[in-house]
């Protein structure tokens, strides 16, 4: 897809630059210091095609797909809609609501507490992953699905042991316990796992090789897109980068491919639960770079299109799209819908506490109308997973 902004340094240094990172902080992407010609302006020359689906008539829910745009505030959605000429796959959702994101000890949450509330049905402390304020582990939506005999999966573009995916699978009081979090996947029983973070699996200080341990449990391991698309059955682990994946203009449709393969491998008579995260929307909003942020939102929206096409054909799939929090304090202050251009203002490089959108499609989508807590969103989903 052609873009009219010159992304300086986008191809310079290649992936080896990212691989050379030794610090695991999310703010050390290889583009952390690059400069747009104008960081607050962006123009899309060629928009992508969106899908059109109809709301199914069935009231029976077999599958549940939760899609989280990390840091995806309503303003970011509006920016993406403008840049793609007034069209997003999100436009297909017949129902929308709003979720309050604060956690128990801070007004402005993080991905740990924000994601845990969505996964568990209860708010928790800032920095806590999959556990309550007293440190007790939650039974998450994914765990509940496993108890019901459903297949489960997570697909992300960050490290698989980062906050949001871990919120659904693991338990920890600190997101920086990355080696310990990664190790919890070995006995998690999750059927489909794709993301980055391979160094926490096969370059560990404790000498364990989690990849080999997963293979011994019957998992297929892949680290290329070609190998991913050739897999015919699960369970599967795919780790496509030592840390977080490259930005989408470099990595290509990795998340789309993972989404398609997850839908293929997880589909079965008993149903499945799948969490898909557009992880790097947040990263680029933190850096106040509207172009990169928009491209990550487009990537996420294309995955939404794949999911909606599956859900329409299946007829028994509930799809929820939301965010764990907003990032960047984004304001759309100018641009043109006809020219597919925007000018924005970022008020912060951190998170903010404004309500985030909730989009619902499929059986019982109307249950998600309203303004409610992020934990209540989880409880409404859990009630429908009878």
The 8 nearest C-alpha neighbors of each residue, nearest first, counted from 0:
[[1, 45, 2, 46, 47, 44, 43, 248],
 [2, 0, 45, 44, 3, 43, 46, 4],
 [1, 3, 43, 44, 4, 0, 42, 45],
 [2, 4, 42, 44, 43, 5, 1, 41],
 [5, 3, 2, 6, 41, 42, 36, 35],
 [4, 6, 7, 3, 36, 35, 2, 9],
 [7, 5, 9, 35, 4, 8, 34, 36],
 [8, 6, 9, 5, 35, 34, 33, 36],
 [7, 9, 11, 10, 6, 33, 12, 30],
 [10, 8, 7, 6, 11, 30, 249, 248],
 [9, 11, 8, 13, 12, 249, 7, 14],
 [12, 10, 8, 13, 9, 7, 16, 14],
 [11, 13, 16, 10, 15, 14, 8, 9],
 [14, 12, 15, 11, 10, 16, 17, 9],
 [13, 15, 16, 17, 18, 12, 245, 29],
 [14, 16, 18, 17, 13, 19, 12, 20],
 [17, 15, 19, 14, 18, 12, 13, 29],
 [16, 18, 14, 19, 15, 29, 20, 28],
 [19, 17, 15, 16, 20, 14, 241, 242],
 [20, 18, 16, 17, 15, 21, 14, 241],
 [21, 19, 18, 17, 22, 16, 23, 27],
 [20, 22, 19, 23, 18, 24, 17, 27],
 [21, 23, 24, 20, 27, 25, 19, 242],
 [22, 24, 21, 25, 242, 27, 20, 26],
 [25, 23, 26, 22, 27, 28, 175, 21],
 [24, 26, 27, 23, 28, 282, 243, 157],
 [27, 25, 24, 28, 31, 282, 286, 285],
 [28, 26, 25, 24, 31, 29, 23, 22],
 [27, 29, 30, 31, 26, 25, 17, 243],
 [28, 30, 17, 31, 27, 16, 32, 245],
 [31, 29, 33, 28, 32, 9, 27, 8],
 [30, 32, 28, 29, 27, 33, 26, 286],
 [33, 31, 30, 34, 29, 28, 286, 27],
 [34, 32, 30, 31, 8, 7, 35, 6],
 [35, 33, 36, 7, 32, 38, 6, 37],
 [36, 34, 38, 37, 6, 7, 33, 5],
 [35, 37, 34, 38, 5, 4, 6, 7],
 [38, 36, 35, 39, 40, 34, 41, 4],
 [37, 39, 35, 288, 40, 289, 36, 287],
 [38, 40, 343, 37, 342, 289, 344, 288],
 [41, 39, 342, 37, 341, 38, 343, 289],
 [42, 40, 290, 341, 340, 4, 289, 342],
 [41, 43, 340, 339, 3, 44, 341, 82],
 [44, 42, 2, 339, 45, 82, 3, 340],
 [43, 45, 2, 1, 3, 42, 46, 339],
 [44, 46, 43, 1, 0, 47, 2, 83],
 [47, 45, 83, 43, 44, 84, 48, 82],
 [48, 46, 49, 45, 83, 0, 297, 301],
 [47, 49, 46, 50, 86, 87, 88, 83],
 [48, 50, 88, 87, 47, 86, 51, 304],
 [49, 51, 304, 88, 52, 48, 308, 91],
 [50, 52, 91, 49, 53, 88, 308, 304],
 [53, 51, 91, 311, 50, 308, 54, 307],
 [54, 52, 55, 311, 51, 91, 93, 92],
 [53, 55, 361, 56, 52, 360, 311, 93],
 [56, 54, 314, 57, 361, 53, 311, 362],
 [55, 57, 54, 58, 362, 314, 361, 315],
 [56, 58, 59, 55, 362, 314, 315, 361],
 [59, 57, 362, 363, 60, 56, 315, 361],
 [60, 58, 57, 315, 362, 61, 316, 363],
 [61, 59, 315, 316, 62, 362, 317, 58],
 [60, 62, 270, 315, 316, 59, 63, 269],
 [63, 61, 316, 270, 271, 60, 272, 317],
 [64, 62, 272, 317, 316, 318, 271, 273],
 [63, 65, 273, 318, 272, 274, 317, 319],
 [66, 64, 274, 319, 320, 318, 273, 275],
 [65, 67, 320, 275, 274, 276, 319, 321],
 [68, 66, 276, 322, 321, 69, 320, 277],
 [67, 69, 277, 322, 71, 276, 70, 321],
 [68, 70, 281, 278, 71, 322, 67, 323],
 [69, 71, 325, 281, 326, 324, 72, 322],
 [72, 70, 68, 322, 69, 325, 75, 280],
 [71, 73, 325, 75, 74, 355, 70, 76],
 [74, 72, 76, 75, 356, 355, 77, 71],
 [73, 75, 77, 72, 76, 329, 78, 330],
 [76, 74, 78, 72, 77, 73, 71, 79],
 [75, 77, 73, 79, 74, 78, 80, 72],
 [78, 76, 80, 74, 75, 79, 81, 73],
 [77, 79, 75, 81, 76, 80, 82, 74],
 [80, 78, 76, 82, 77, 81, 293, 83],
 [79, 81, 77, 85, 83, 78, 86, 82],
 [82, 80, 85, 78, 336, 84, 79, 83],
 [81, 83, 339, 79, 84, 340, 80, 43],
 [84, 82, 46, 80, 81, 85, 86, 79],
 [83, 85, 81, 339, 82, 336, 86, 337],
 [84, 86, 80, 81, 83, 336, 87, 82],
 [85, 87, 80, 84, 83, 49, 88, 90],
 [88, 86, 89, 90, 80, 49, 300, 85],
 [87, 89, 90, 304, 49, 300, 91, 50],
 [88, 90, 87, 91, 92, 300, 303, 358],
 [89, 91, 88, 87, 92, 86, 93, 51],
 [92, 90, 89, 88, 93, 52, 51, 53],
 [91, 93, 360, 94, 90, 89, 359, 358],
 [94, 92, 91, 360, 359, 95, 54, 364],
 [95, 93, 359, 92, 358, 365, 364, 368],
 [96, 94, 358, 357, 368, 359, 367, 356],
 [95, 97, 368, 369, 357, 370, 356, 367],
 [96, 98, 356, 370, 357, 355, 354, 369],
 [97, 99, 373, 371, 372, 355, 354, 370],
 [100, 98, 372, 354, 373, 371, 101, 355],
 [99, 101, 373, 324, 113, 98, 354, 108],
 [102, 100, 106, 108, 107, 99, 105, 352],
 [101, 103, 105, 108, 122, 104, 123, 124],
 [104, 102, 124, 123, 105, 122, 101, 125],
 [103, 105, 124, 102, 125, 106, 123, 101],
 [106, 104, 107, 102, 103, 108, 101, 125],
 [105, 107, 101, 108, 102, 352, 104, 103],
 [108, 106, 352, 105, 101, 351, 350, 109],
 [107, 109, 101, 102, 113, 105, 125, 106],
 [108, 110, 111, 112, 113, 125, 126, 107],
 [111, 109, 113, 114, 112, 162, 163, 323],
 [112, 110, 162, 126, 128, 109, 114, 127],
 [111, 113, 115, 125, 114, 127, 123, 110],
 [114, 112, 323, 110, 116, 115, 111, 109],
 [115, 113, 117, 110, 163, 116, 111, 323],
 [114, 116, 166, 118, 112, 129, 117, 113],
 [115, 117, 374, 122, 121, 119, 120, 113],
 [118, 116, 377, 114, 115, 374, 373, 119],
 [117, 119, 115, 139, 140, 167, 116, 377],
 [118, 120, 139, 116, 121, 115, 117, 137],
 [119, 121, 374, 377, 378, 116, 375, 117],
 [122, 120, 374, 116, 119, 123, 131, 115],
 [123, 121, 116, 102, 374, 103, 112, 120],
 [122, 124, 132, 131, 103, 112, 102, 121],
 [125, 123, 103, 127, 132, 104, 112, 102],
 [124, 126, 112, 127, 108, 109, 102, 104],
 [125, 127, 111, 173, 112, 124, 174, 172],
 [128, 126, 172, 124, 111, 112, 125, 173],
 [129, 127, 171, 166, 111, 170, 130, 172],
 [130, 128, 170, 166, 115, 137, 169, 136],
 [131, 129, 136, 137, 135, 134, 128, 170],
 [130, 132, 134, 123, 135, 133, 136, 137],
 [131, 133, 123, 134, 124, 130, 135, 127],
 [134, 132, 131, 135, 130, 123, 136, 124],
 [135, 133, 131, 130, 132, 136, 172, 171],
 [134, 136, 130, 131, 133, 137, 132, 170],
 [137, 135, 130, 170, 129, 131, 134, 138],
 [138, 136, 130, 129, 139, 119, 135, 131],
 [137, 139, 142, 119, 143, 136, 140, 141],
 [140, 138, 119, 142, 118, 141, 137, 167],
 [139, 141, 143, 118, 142, 144, 119, 381],
 [140, 142, 144, 139, 143, 167, 272, 145],
 [141, 143, 145, 139, 144, 140, 138, 146],
 [144, 142, 140, 146, 145, 141, 139, 147],
 [143, 145, 141, 147, 149, 142, 146, 140],
 [144, 146, 142, 148, 149, 147, 143, 141],
 [145, 147, 143, 144, 148, 142, 149, 141],
 [146, 148, 144, 145, 149, 143, 269, 385],
 [147, 149, 145, 146, 144, 150, 269, 270],
 [150, 148, 271, 270, 144, 145, 269, 147],
 [149, 151, 271, 265, 190, 272, 145, 270],
 [152, 150, 272, 189, 190, 271, 273, 149],
 [151, 153, 191, 273, 190, 189, 192, 274],
 [152, 154, 274, 192, 273, 275, 191, 193],
 [153, 155, 193, 275, 194, 192, 276, 274],
 [156, 154, 194, 276, 157, 275, 278, 193],
 [157, 155, 194, 244, 278, 195, 243, 254],
 [158, 156, 243, 195, 155, 278, 194, 244],
 [159, 157, 195, 196, 243, 161, 160, 242],
 [158, 160, 194, 161, 195, 196, 164, 157],
 [159, 161, 181, 158, 165, 180, 177, 164],
 [162, 160, 158, 159, 165, 163, 164, 157],
 [161, 163, 111, 165, 164, 110, 166, 174],
 [162, 164, 166, 165, 114, 110, 161, 111],
 [165, 163, 166, 167, 162, 159, 161, 153],
 [164, 166, 169, 168, 162, 167, 163, 160],
 [167, 165, 129, 115, 128, 163, 164, 114],
 [166, 168, 165, 118, 164, 139, 141, 169],
 [169, 167, 165, 166, 164, 187, 141, 170],
 [168, 170, 165, 129, 166, 183, 167, 180],
 [169, 171, 129, 128, 130, 136, 166, 172],
 [172, 170, 128, 173, 127, 129, 169, 130],
 [171, 173, 127, 128, 126, 134, 174, 170],
 [174, 172, 175, 126, 171, 176, 127, 128],
 [175, 173, 176, 162, 126, 177, 161, 128],
 [174, 176, 177, 173, 178, 161, 23, 180],
 [177, 175, 174, 179, 178, 173, 180, 171],
 [176, 178, 180, 175, 179, 181, 160, 174],
 [177, 179, 181, 180, 199, 176, 182, 203],
 [178, 180, 182, 177, 176, 181, 183, 171],
 [179, 181, 177, 183, 182, 178, 160, 176],
 [182, 180, 160, 178, 183, 179, 184, 177],
 [181, 183, 179, 184, 180, 185, 178, 209],
 [182, 184, 180, 181, 185, 186, 169, 187],
 [185, 183, 187, 182, 186, 181, 168, 180],
 [184, 186, 183, 187, 182, 213, 209, 212],
 [185, 187, 184, 188, 183, 182, 189, 213],
 [188, 186, 184, 189, 185, 183, 168, 169],
 [187, 189, 186, 190, 185, 184, 145, 151],
 [190, 188, 151, 187, 152, 191, 192, 150],
 [189, 191, 234, 151, 152, 188, 150, 235],
 [192, 190, 152, 235, 234, 189, 236, 153],
 [191, 193, 236, 153, 152, 154, 237, 235],
 [194, 192, 237, 154, 236, 238, 155, 153],
 [193, 195, 155, 159, 156, 238, 158, 157],
 [196, 194, 158, 240, 238, 243, 239, 242],
 [195, 197, 242, 158, 241, 198, 199, 240],
 [196, 198, 241, 200, 199, 238, 195, 240],
 [199, 197, 202, 241, 200, 196, 201, 242],
 [200, 198, 197, 178, 203, 196, 202, 201],
 [199, 201, 209, 197, 198, 208, 210, 202],
 [200, 202, 208, 198, 203, 199, 209, 197],
 [203, 201, 198, 199, 200, 204, 208, 206],
 [202, 204, 205, 206, 199, 201, 207, 200],
 [203, 205, 206, 202, 207, 178, 199, 201],
 [206, 204, 203, 207, 202, 208, 178, 201],
 [207, 205, 204, 203, 208, 202, 201, 209],
 [208, 206, 205, 209, 203, 201, 200, 204],
 [207, 209, 201, 210, 211, 200, 212, 206],
 [208, 210, 200, 212, 211, 207, 213, 201],
 [211, 209, 213, 212, 208, 200, 214, 201],
 [210, 212, 214, 213, 209, 208, 215, 201],
 [211, 213, 209, 215, 210, 214, 208, 216],
 [214, 212, 216, 210, 215, 211, 218, 185],
 [215, 213, 218, 211, 217, 216, 212, 219],
 [214, 216, 212, 213, 217, 211, 218, 210],
 [217, 215, 213, 214, 218, 212, 185, 211],
 [216, 218, 214, 215, 213, 219, 234, 233],
 [219, 217, 214, 234, 235, 213, 216, 220],
 [218, 220, 235, 236, 214, 234, 217, 221],
 [219, 221, 236, 237, 235, 218, 214, 222],
 [222, 220, 237, 226, 223, 227, 236, 238],
 [221, 223, 239, 238, 237, 224, 220, 226],
 [224, 222, 226, 225, 221, 227, 239, 237],
 [223, 225, 227, 226, 228, 222, 253, 256],
 [226, 224, 228, 223, 227, 229, 222, 221],
 [225, 227, 229, 223, 224, 228, 221, 230],
 [228, 226, 224, 225, 229, 230, 221, 223],
 [227, 229, 225, 226, 230, 224, 260, 256],
 [228, 230, 226, 227, 231, 225, 224, 260],
 [231, 229, 227, 228, 232, 226, 233, 219],
 [230, 232, 229, 233, 264, 228, 263, 260],
 [233, 231, 264, 230, 234, 235, 219, 263],
 [234, 232, 235, 264, 190, 218, 219, 191],
 [233, 235, 190, 218, 191, 219, 232, 217],
 [236, 234, 219, 233, 191, 218, 220, 192],
 [235, 237, 192, 220, 193, 219, 191, 221],
 [236, 238, 193, 221, 222, 220, 192, 239],
 [239, 237, 195, 222, 194, 197, 193, 240],
 [238, 240, 222, 195, 194, 237, 223, 244],
 [241, 239, 195, 242, 244, 196, 238, 197],
 [240, 242, 197, 196, 198, 195, 18, 243],
 [243, 241, 196, 240, 195, 158, 244, 197],
 [244, 242, 157, 158, 195, 240, 196, 156],
 [245, 243, 240, 156, 195, 157, 242, 246],
 [244, 246, 250, 249, 247, 243, 14, 17],
 [247, 245, 249, 248, 250, 244, 295, 279],
 [246, 248, 250, 249, 251, 295, 245, 294],
 [247, 249, 246, 251, 250, 294, 245, 9],
 [250, 248, 247, 246, 251, 245, 10, 9],
 [249, 251, 247, 245, 248, 246, 253, 252],
 [250, 252, 247, 253, 249, 248, 246, 254],
 [253, 251, 255, 254, 256, 250, 247, 298],
 [252, 254, 256, 255, 251, 257, 250, 224],
 [255, 253, 257, 256, 252, 258, 156, 155],
 [256, 254, 258, 302, 252, 253, 257, 259],
 [257, 255, 253, 259, 258, 254, 260, 252],
 [256, 258, 254, 260, 255, 259, 261, 253],
 [259, 257, 255, 261, 256, 260, 254, 262],
 [258, 260, 256, 262, 261, 257, 255, 263],
 [259, 261, 263, 257, 262, 258, 264, 256],
 [262, 260, 258, 264, 263, 259, 265, 257],
 [261, 263, 259, 260, 265, 264, 266, 258],
 [262, 264, 260, 261, 265, 266, 259, 258],
 [265, 263, 261, 262, 266, 232, 233, 260],
 [266, 264, 262, 261, 263, 150, 271, 267],
 [265, 267, 264, 263, 262, 270, 271, 268],
 [268, 266, 270, 269, 265, 271, 150, 264],
 [267, 269, 270, 266, 61, 149, 271, 62],
 [270, 268, 149, 267, 148, 271, 61, 150],
 [271, 269, 62, 61, 149, 267, 268, 266],
 [270, 272, 150, 149, 62, 151, 265, 63],
 [273, 271, 151, 63, 64, 62, 144, 141],
 [274, 272, 152, 64, 151, 153, 65, 275],
 [273, 275, 153, 65, 66, 64, 152, 154],
 [276, 274, 66, 154, 153, 155, 67, 65],
 [277, 275, 67, 155, 278, 66, 68, 154],
 [278, 276, 68, 299, 279, 69, 67, 280],
 [277, 279, 276, 69, 156, 157, 280, 155],
 [278, 280, 282, 281, 277, 295, 283, 69],
 [281, 279, 292, 295, 282, 283, 278, 296],
 [280, 282, 70, 279, 284, 69, 283, 285],
 [283, 281, 279, 285, 280, 284, 286, 26],
 [282, 284, 292, 286, 285, 288, 281, 280],
 [283, 285, 287, 327, 281, 286, 282, 326],
 [286, 284, 348, 283, 282, 287, 327, 349],
 [285, 287, 283, 284, 288, 348, 282, 31],
 [286, 288, 284, 285, 283, 289, 345, 348],
 [289, 287, 38, 283, 286, 290, 291, 284],
 [288, 290, 292, 291, 39, 293, 287, 38],
 [291, 289, 293, 292, 41, 288, 294, 38],
 [290, 292, 294, 293, 289, 288, 283, 295],
 [291, 293, 283, 289, 280, 295, 290, 294],
 [294, 292, 296, 290, 295, 291, 79, 289],
 [293, 295, 297, 291, 296, 292, 298, 290],
 [296, 294, 298, 280, 292, 297, 293, 279],
 [295, 297, 293, 299, 298, 294, 280, 300],
 [298, 296, 300, 294, 295, 299, 293, 301],
 [299, 297, 295, 301, 296, 300, 294, 302],
 [298, 300, 296, 302, 277, 297, 301, 295],
 [301, 299, 303, 297, 302, 298, 88, 296],
 [302, 300, 304, 298, 303, 299, 297, 305],
 [303, 301, 305, 255, 299, 304, 300, 306],
 [304, 302, 300, 306, 301, 305, 307, 299],
 [303, 305, 301, 307, 302, 88, 306, 50],
 [306, 304, 302, 308, 303, 307, 309, 301],
 [305, 307, 303, 309, 304, 308, 310, 302],
 [306, 308, 310, 304, 309, 305, 311, 303],
 [309, 307, 311, 305, 310, 306, 304, 312],
 [308, 310, 306, 312, 307, 311, 313, 305],
 [309, 311, 307, 313, 316, 312, 308, 314],
 [312, 310, 314, 308, 313, 309, 307, 55],
 [311, 313, 309, 310, 314, 308, 307, 55],
 [314, 312, 310, 311, 315, 309, 316, 308],
 [313, 315, 311, 55, 312, 310, 316, 57],
 [316, 314, 60, 61, 313, 59, 57, 362],
 [317, 315, 62, 310, 60, 63, 361, 61],
 [316, 318, 361, 63, 362, 360, 62, 64],
 [319, 317, 64, 360, 359, 65, 63, 361],
 [318, 320, 359, 65, 358, 66, 64, 321],
 [321, 319, 66, 358, 357, 67, 65, 359],
 [320, 322, 357, 67, 356, 68, 358, 66],
 [323, 321, 68, 67, 71, 324, 69, 70],
 [322, 324, 113, 114, 69, 110, 70, 100],
 [325, 323, 70, 322, 100, 355, 326, 113],
 [324, 326, 70, 72, 351, 71, 350, 355],
 [327, 325, 350, 70, 284, 351, 349, 328],
 [326, 328, 347, 348, 284, 329, 345, 349],
 [329, 327, 346, 345, 347, 326, 351, 330],
 [328, 330, 345, 327, 344, 74, 346, 331],
 [331, 329, 344, 343, 332, 345, 74, 328],
 [330, 332, 343, 333, 342, 344, 329, 78],
 [333, 331, 343, 342, 330, 344, 334, 341],
 [334, 332, 342, 341, 331, 343, 335, 340],
 [335, 333, 341, 340, 342, 336, 332, 339],
 [334, 336, 338, 340, 337, 339, 341, 333],
 [335, 337, 339, 81, 338, 84, 340, 85],
 [336, 338, 335, 339, 84, 340, 81, 85],
 [337, 339, 335, 340, 336, 42, 84, 334],
 [340, 338, 82, 336, 84, 43, 337, 335],
 [341, 339, 42, 334, 335, 338, 82, 41],
 [342, 340, 334, 41, 40, 333, 343, 335],
 [341, 343, 40, 333, 334, 39, 332, 331],
 [344, 342, 331, 39, 332, 330, 341, 40],
 [343, 345, 330, 329, 346, 39, 331, 332],
 [346, 344, 329, 328, 327, 347, 287, 330],
 [345, 347, 328, 327, 344, 329, 348, 330],
 [348, 346, 327, 349, 328, 345, 350, 285],
 [349, 347, 285, 327, 286, 287, 284, 350],
 [348, 350, 347, 327, 285, 326, 351, 328],
 [349, 351, 326, 325, 327, 107, 324, 352],
 [352, 350, 325, 107, 326, 353, 328, 349],
 [351, 353, 107, 354, 106, 100, 101, 325],
 [352, 354, 351, 355, 325, 99, 100, 324],
 [355, 353, 99, 98, 97, 100, 352, 356],
 [354, 356, 98, 72, 97, 322, 73, 324],
 [357, 355, 97, 321, 96, 73, 98, 358],
 [356, 358, 321, 96, 97, 95, 320, 98],
 [359, 357, 95, 320, 319, 94, 92, 321],
 [360, 358, 319, 364, 94, 318, 92, 95],
 [361, 359, 318, 364, 92, 317, 93, 319],
 [360, 362, 317, 364, 316, 55, 54, 318],
 [361, 363, 58, 364, 317, 57, 60, 59],
 [364, 362, 365, 366, 361, 58, 317, 360],
 [365, 363, 359, 360, 366, 361, 362, 367],
 [366, 364, 363, 367, 368, 94, 359, 362],
 [367, 365, 364, 363, 368, 379, 359, 369],
 [368, 366, 365, 364, 96, 369, 359, 95],
 [367, 369, 96, 95, 365, 366, 94, 370],
 [370, 368, 96, 97, 371, 367, 95, 98],
 [369, 371, 97, 96, 98, 368, 372, 99],
 [372, 370, 98, 99, 375, 369, 97, 373],
 [371, 373, 99, 375, 374, 98, 376, 100],
 [372, 374, 98, 376, 375, 99, 117, 100],
 [373, 375, 120, 116, 121, 377, 372, 376],
 [374, 376, 378, 372, 377, 373, 120, 379],
 [377, 375, 373, 379, 374, 378, 117, 380],
 [378, 376, 120, 117, 380, 374, 375, 379],
 [377, 379, 375, 381, 120, 380, 376, 382],
 [380, 378, 382, 376, 377, 381, 375, 383],
 [379, 381, 377, 383, 378, 382, 376, 384],
 [380, 382, 378, 384, 383, 379, 377, 140],
 [383, 381, 379, 380, 384, 378, 385, 377],
 [382, 384, 380, 381, 385, 379, 60, 363],
 [385, 383, 381, 382, 380, 60, 144, 63],
 [384, 383, 382, 381, 147, 60, 144, 380]]
